[in-house]
Amino acid sequence: MQRALIYFVLGTVASFVINYFFGDNKDMGLAIFYATAFGSAWGLSYYLDNPSFSLVQKLGISFAAMAVLVGVGTFIYNLDLAVPAILKFSTVFVAYYLIASMRSSKSLRS
């Protein structure tokens, strides 16, 4: 759990720095929201990279996290600005498991 939190924090900070300083979006709140989506994808995918979770559980938890992102993004901003957070989340989530699938252990934890 501690490593998942470390992945969350590092992913959030790295994404915020890249998006805010090198992107063309200067809205700090939106940059924090997108960075949180990115970091939560790394943290959650690392946390779920455990044989005790079935594939159905992994998918269900990731869809629930995306629903929370949509809800929070729609409440704070609007649906048009919430959708890119889902795209960032799902891209990172899929990339994590794509990279893990290339290893013989099928996990990035070991």
Sequence and secondary structure as in RCSB ss.txt:
>XXXX:A:sequence
MQRALIYFVLGTVASFVINYFFGDNKDMGLAIFYATAFGSAWGLSYYLDNPSFSLVQKLGISFAAMAVLVGVGTF
IYNLDLAVPAILKFSTVFVAYYLIASMRSSKSLRS
>XXXX:A:secstr
 HHHHHHHHHHHHHHHHHHHHHSS   HHHHHHHHHHHHHHHHHHHHH STTS HHHHHHHHHHHHHHHHHHHHH
HS HHHHHHHHHHHHHHHHHHHHHHHTSTTS S  
